């Protein structure tokens, strides 16, 4: 799973890795997973919750390494994909669409819960800005 969870940004058409994040380009995407994993989907939130639980049960912190790496990738690349969205207005074609503008519980539910668990367990970076975005979406969608 670690090897097939995408954490590279590439040019969509050529597949060439992007390493300069100073200026967004329209065709930048998170590299697709060879195993069809997407770094922001509902299932990944469940995976991260399970990994954190495995670390608690076994006492082995190796189970949280992927969660820490994955959340660090989101935190690091968020400004880039936010700037990309502001400049090119890609909407759902933006690789960070689920983080930038959640539209369903699949976008916001389990990943947000995993981020909250990680925050309490002090795993990975501070994900509070994403927790707030997701929590606000959940609150607003359920109060309408």
DOVEXDO-575289 format. One record per residue (C-alpha): residue number from 1; residue in three letters; x, y, z. Coordinates in Angstrom, 1 decimal, always signed. Example, Ala and Ser with C-alpha at 12.3 -4.5 7.8 and 13.67 -1.06 7.14 Angstrom:
// DOVEXDO-575289
{drentor = 1 | nuse = ALA | east = +12.3 | north = -4.5 | up = +7.8}
{drentor = 2 | nuse = SER | east = +13.7 | north = -1.1 | up = +7.1}
// end
This chain:
// DOVEXDO-575289
{drentor = 1 | nuse = UNK | east = +0.0 | north = +0.0 | up = +0.0}
{drentor = 2 | nuse = UNK | east = +2.8 | north = +2.4 | up = +0.8}
{drentor = 3 | nuse = UNK | east = +4.4 | north = +1.9 | up = -2.6}
{drentor = 4 | nuse = UNK | east = +1.1 | north = +2.4 | up = -4.4}
{drentor = 5 | nuse = UNK | east = -0.2 | north = +5.5 | up = -2.6}
{drentor = 6 | nuse = UNK | east = +0.5 | north = +8.5 | up = -4.8}
{drentor = 7 | nuse = UNK | east = +2.6 | north = +11.4 | up = -3.4}
{drentor = 8 | nuse = UNK | east = +4.1 | north = +12.8 | up = -6.5}
{drentor = 9 | nuse = UNK | east = +2.9 | north = +15.7 | up = -8.6}
{drentor = 10 | nuse = UNK | east = +3.2 | north = +15.2 | up = -12.4}
{drentor = 11 | nuse = UNK | east = +2.3 | north = +16.8 | up = -15.7}
{drentor = 12 | nuse = UNK | east = -1.0 | north = +15.0 | up = -16.6}
{drentor = 13 | nuse = UNK | east = -0.2 | north = +14.4 | up = -20.2}
{drentor = 14 | nuse = UNK | east = +3.5 | north = +13.6 | up = -20.1}
{drentor = 15 | nuse = UNK | east = +3.8 | north = +12.0 | up = -16.7}
{drentor = 16 | nuse = UNK | east = +7.0 | north = +14.1 | up = -16.0}
{drentor = 17 | nuse = UNK | east = +7.4 | north = +14.8 | up = -12.3}
{drentor = 18 | nuse = UNK | east = +7.0 | north = +18.5 | up = -11.2}
{drentor = 19 | nuse = UNK | east = +9.6 | north = +19.7 | up = -8.8}
{drentor = 20 | nuse = UNK | east = +9.2 | north = +23.4 | up = -9.0}
{drentor = 21 | nuse = UNK | east = +6.1 | north = +24.5 | up = -7.0}
{drentor = 22 | nuse = UNK | east = +6.8 | north = +28.2 | up = -7.2}
{drentor = 23 | nuse = UNK | east = +4.2 | north = +28.8 | up = -10.0}
{drentor = 24 | nuse = UNK | east = +1.2 | north = +26.5 | up = -10.7}
{drentor = 25 | nuse = UNK | east = +0.7 | north = +24.9 | up = -14.1}
{drentor = 26 | nuse = UNK | east = -2.8 | north = +23.9 | up = -15.4}
{drentor = 27 | nuse = UNK | east = -1.9 | north = +20.2 | up = -16.1}
{drentor = 28 | nuse = UNK | east = -0.4 | north = +19.4 | up = -12.7}
{drentor = 29 | nuse = UNK | east = -2.0 | north = +16.4 | up = -11.0}
{drentor = 30 | nuse = UNK | east = -1.2 | north = +14.0 | up = -8.3}
{drentor = 31 | nuse = UNK | east = +0.3 | north = +11.0 | up = -9.9}
{drentor = 32 | nuse = UNK | east = -2.4 | north = +8.3 | up = -10.3}
{drentor = 33 | nuse = UNK | east = -2.0 | north = +5.2 | up = -8.2}
{drentor = 34 | nuse = UNK | east = -1.0 | north = +1.9 | up = -9.8}
{drentor = 35 | nuse = UNK | east = -3.5 | north = +0.3 | up = -7.5}
{drentor = 36 | nuse = UNK | east = -6.3 | north = +2.7 | up = -8.0}
{drentor = 37 | nuse = UNK | east = -5.8 | north = +4.4 | up = -4.6}
{drentor = 38 | nuse = UNK | east = -6.6 | north = +8.0 | up = -4.4}
{drentor = 39 | nuse = UNK | east = -5.0 | north = +10.0 | up = -1.5}
{drentor = 40 | nuse = UNK | east = -8.3 | north = +11.8 | up = -0.6}
{drentor = 41 | nuse = UNK | east = -11.0 | north = +9.2 | up = -0.9}
{drentor = 42 | nuse = UNK | east = -13.2 | north = +7.8 | up = +1.8}
{drentor = 43 | nuse = UNK | east = -11.4 | north = +4.5 | up = +1.8}
{drentor = 44 | nuse = UNK | east = -8.1 | north = +6.1 | up = +2.6}
{drentor = 45 | nuse = UNK | east = -9.6 | north = +7.8 | up = +5.6}
{drentor = 46 | nuse = UNK | east = -10.6 | north = +4.3 | up = +6.8}
{drentor = 47 | nuse = UNK | east = -7.1 | north = +3.0 | up = +6.0}
{drentor = 48 | nuse = UNK | east = -5.5 | north = +5.7 | up = +8.1}
{drentor = 49 | nuse = UNK | east = -7.8 | north = +5.1 | up = +11.0}
{drentor = 50 | nuse = UNK | east = -6.9 | north = +1.4 | up = +10.9}
{drentor = 51 | nuse = UNK | east = -3.2 | north = +2.1 | up = +10.7}
{drentor = 52 | nuse = UNK | east = -3.4 | north = +4.4 | up = +13.7}
{drentor = 53 | nuse = UNK | east = -5.4 | north = +1.8 | up = +15.6}
{drentor = 54 | nuse = UNK | east = -2.8 | north = -0.9 | up = +14.7}
{drentor = 55 | nuse = UNK | east = -0.1 | north = +1.4 | up = +16.2}
{drentor = 56 | nuse = UNK | east = -2.0 | north = +1.8 | up = +19.4}
{drentor = 57 | nuse = UNK | east = -2.8 | north = -2.0 | up = +19.7}
{drentor = 58 | nuse = UNK | east = +0.7 | north = -3.2 | up = +18.9}
{drentor = 59 | nuse = UNK | east = +2.7 | north = -0.2 | up = +20.3}
{drentor = 60 | nuse = UNK | east = +4.6 | north = -0.2 | up = +16.9}
{drentor = 61 | nuse = UNK | east = +4.8 | north = +3.3 | up = +15.5}
{drentor = 62 | nuse = UNK | east = +5.7 | north = +2.0 | up = +12.0}
{drentor = 63 | nuse = UNK | east = +2.0 | north = +1.7 | up = +11.3}
{drentor = 64 | nuse = UNK | east = +1.6 | north = +5.5 | up = +11.4}
{drentor = 65 | nuse = UNK | east = +4.5 | north = +6.3 | up = +9.0}
{drentor = 66 | nuse = UNK | east = +2.3 | north = +6.2 | up = +5.9}
{drentor = 67 | nuse = UNK | east = -0.3 | north = +8.4 | up = +7.6}
{drentor = 68 | nuse = UNK | east = +2.3 | north = +11.0 | up = +8.6}
{drentor = 69 | nuse = UNK | east = +3.8 | north = +10.9 | up = +5.1}
{drentor = 70 | nuse = UNK | east = +0.4 | north = +11.2 | up = +3.4}
{drentor = 71 | nuse = UNK | east = -0.8 | north = +14.0 | up = +5.6}
{drentor = 72 | nuse = UNK | east = +2.5 | north = +15.9 | up = +5.2}
{drentor = 73 | nuse = UNK | east = +2.1 | north = +15.6 | up = +1.4}
{drentor = 74 | nuse = UNK | east = -1.4 | north = +17.1 | up = +1.7}
{drentor = 75 | nuse = UNK | east = -0.2 | north = +19.9 | up = +3.9}
{drentor = 76 | nuse = UNK | east = +2.9 | north = +20.6 | up = +1.7}
{drentor = 77 | nuse = UNK | east = +1.1 | north = +20.6 | up = -1.7}
{drentor = 78 | nuse = UNK | east = -2.2 | north = +22.3 | up = -0.6}
{drentor = 79 | nuse = UNK | east = -0.9 | north = +25.9 | up = -1.3}
{drentor = 80 | nuse = UNK | east = +0.2 | north = +24.8 | up = -4.8}
{drentor = 81 | nuse = UNK | east = -3.1 | north = +23.3 | up = -5.7}
{drentor = 82 | nuse = UNK | east = -5.1 | north = +26.1 | up = -4.1}
{drentor = 83 | nuse = UNK | east = -3.1 | north = +28.6 | up = -6.3}
{drentor = 84 | nuse = UNK | east = -3.7 | north = +26.3 | up = -9.3}
{drentor = 85 | nuse = UNK | east = -7.4 | north = +26.4 | up = -8.6}
{drentor = 86 | nuse = UNK | east = -7.4 | north = +30.2 | up = -8.2}
{drentor = 87 | nuse = UNK | east = -5.5 | north = +30.7 | up = -11.5}
{drentor = 88 | nuse = UNK | east = -7.1 | north = +28.0 | up = -13.7}
{drentor = 89 | nuse = UNK | east = -10.5 | north = +27.2 | up = -12.1}
{drentor = 90 | nuse = UNK | east = -10.3 | north = +23.5 | up = -12.7}
{drentor = 91 | nuse = UNK | east = -13.1 | north = +22.6 | up = -10.3}
{drentor = 92 | nuse = UNK | east = -13.2 | north = +18.8 | up = -9.8}
{drentor = 93 | nuse = UNK | east = -10.3 | north = +18.3 | up = -12.3}
{drentor = 94 | nuse = UNK | east = -8.0 | north = +19.8 | up = -9.6}
{drentor = 95 | nuse = UNK | east = -6.3 | north = +16.9 | up = -7.7}
{drentor = 96 | nuse = UNK | east = -7.0 | north = +18.6 | up = -4.4}
{drentor = 97 | nuse = UNK | east = -10.7 | north = +19.3 | up = -5.2}
{drentor = 98 | nuse = UNK | east = -11.9 | north = +17.1 | up = -2.3}
{drentor = 99 | nuse = UNK | east = -9.7 | north = +19.1 | up = +0.2}
{drentor = 100 | nuse = UNK | east = -10.4 | north = +22.5 | up = -1.4}
{drentor = 101 | nuse = UNK | east = -14.1 | north = +22.2 | up = -1.7}
{drentor = 102 | nuse = UNK | east = -15.7 | north = +19.0 | up = -0.3}
{drentor = 103 | nuse = UNK | east = -19.1 | north = +18.1 | up = -1.7}
{drentor = 104 | nuse = UNK | east = -19.9 | north = +14.9 | up = -0.1}
{drentor = 105 | nuse = UNK | east = -19.2 | north = +12.7 | up = +2.9}
{drentor = 106 | nuse = UNK | east = -16.9 | north = +10.7 | up = +0.6}
{drentor = 107 | nuse = UNK | east = -14.9 | north = +13.9 | up = +0.2}
{drentor = 108 | nuse = UNK | east = -15.0 | north = +15.0 | up = +3.8}
{drentor = 109 | nuse = UNK | east = -16.1 | north = +12.3 | up = +6.2}
{drentor = 110 | nuse = UNK | east = -13.6 | north = +9.6 | up = +6.9}
{drentor = 111 | nuse = UNK | east = -10.5 | north = +11.6 | up = +5.9}
{drentor = 112 | nuse = UNK | east = -11.5 | north = +14.4 | up = +8.2}
{drentor = 113 | nuse = UNK | east = -12.1 | north = +11.8 | up = +11.0}
{drentor = 114 | nuse = UNK | east = -8.6 | north = +10.4 | up = +10.3}
{drentor = 115 | nuse = UNK | east = -7.1 | north = +13.8 | up = +10.4}
{drentor = 116 | nuse = UNK | east = -8.8 | north = +14.5 | up = +13.8}
{drentor = 117 | nuse = UNK | east = -7.5 | north = +11.1 | up = +15.1}
{drentor = 118 | nuse = UNK | east = -4.0 | north = +11.9 | up = +13.9}
{drentor = 119 | nuse = UNK | east = -4.1 | north = +15.4 | up = +15.5}
{drentor = 120 | nuse = UNK | east = -5.0 | north = +13.9 | up = +18.9}
{drentor = 121 | nuse = UNK | east = -2.3 | north = +11.2 | up = +18.5}
{drentor = 122 | nuse = UNK | east = +0.3 | north = +13.9 | up = +17.4}
{drentor = 123 | nuse = UNK | east = +0.9 | north = +12.0 | up = +14.1}
{drentor = 124 | nuse = UNK | east = +2.0 | north = +14.1 | up = +11.1}
{drentor = 125 | nuse = UNK | east = +1.6 | north = +17.8 | up = +10.6}
{drentor = 126 | nuse = UNK | east = -1.2 | north = +20.1 | up = +12.0}
{drentor = 127 | nuse = UNK | east = -4.2 | north = +19.4 | up = +9.7}
{drentor = 128 | nuse = UNK | east = -6.5 | north = +21.9 | up = +11.5}
{drentor = 129 | nuse = UNK | east = -7.1 | north = +23.9 | up = +8.3}
{drentor = 130 | nuse = UNK | east = -8.4 | north = +20.8 | up = +6.6}
{drentor = 131 | nuse = UNK | east = -10.4 | north = +19.7 | up = +9.6}
{drentor = 132 | nuse = UNK | east = -12.1 | north = +23.0 | up = +9.7}
{drentor = 133 | nuse = UNK | east = -12.9 | north = +23.0 | up = +6.0}
{drentor = 134 | nuse = UNK | east = -14.4 | north = +19.5 | up = +6.2}
{drentor = 135 | nuse = UNK | east = -16.2 | north = +20.1 | up = +9.5}
{drentor = 136 | nuse = UNK | east = -17.8 | north = +23.2 | up = +8.1}
{drentor = 137 | nuse = UNK | east = -19.0 | north = +21.3 | up = +5.1}
{drentor = 138 | nuse = UNK | east = -20.4 | north = +18.6 | up = +7.2}
{drentor = 139 | nuse = UNK | east = -22.1 | north = +21.1 | up = +9.6}
{drentor = 140 | nuse = UNK | east = -23.6 | north = +23.1 | up = +6.7}
{drentor = 141 | nuse = UNK | east = -24.8 | north = +20.2 | up = +4.7}
{drentor = 142 | nuse = UNK | east = -26.6 | north = +18.7 | up = +7.7}
{drentor = 143 | nuse = UNK | east = -28.1 | north = +21.9 | up = +8.9}
{drentor = 144 | nuse = UNK | east = -29.8 | north = +22.8 | up = +5.6}
// end
